[in-house]
Amino acid sequence: MKKWLAVLLTVSVLAACNKNDGKEYLGVWKKVRGRGPDVVTVQRNGDQFIVSNGGFFPGKHPAELKNDALVIHWDEMSADLFVIDKKTGHLVGGAMELAR
């Protein structure tokens, strides 16, 4: 019984370590190219995120992590999927590219 408990605990710890919590998306991002706001700020809001910006769809917008991508809900009808380009480190999605 103790052996199974140790295995279960080890698997749980490893699973928690591999979980992507989205911290790589947090911070202030500035537009490099494309359409959209000049500056986007991503903050944690519990298990979700809040994205603040000016320009297109100004204000604060809810966002969530889905399959390691940040989905920003600009309004009830519009959402964009953003990912971090591993080569450049830029946040890419919608019609824009942003850098820290």
C-alpha positions, 0 to 999 in steps of 0.5 A: 500500500505504501508503495502505491501511495509513493508512486501516486504522490510522485506522479502527482508532483511530476504532473504539477511541475509540467503544468503550464500556468501561463506565466510566460504571457504575463507582463507588458507587450509592445506592438512590433507590427500589425494592427491593434493596440500599441501596448497590451498588458497581461495580468493574472486574475485567479486561474484566468487572465485580464488583458488591458489595452487601448486602441482597438476594443479598449479596456480590460478583457478576459483571457484564458489558457487553452492548449498552451495558447492565450485566448483573449476575448475582446468582446462577446463575438470576438476572440484571438488566439495568441502564442509565444514564438519560440524563435523570437520570444514575441507574442503572436496572434490575431493581426499583430505581433508584440514584444516585451 
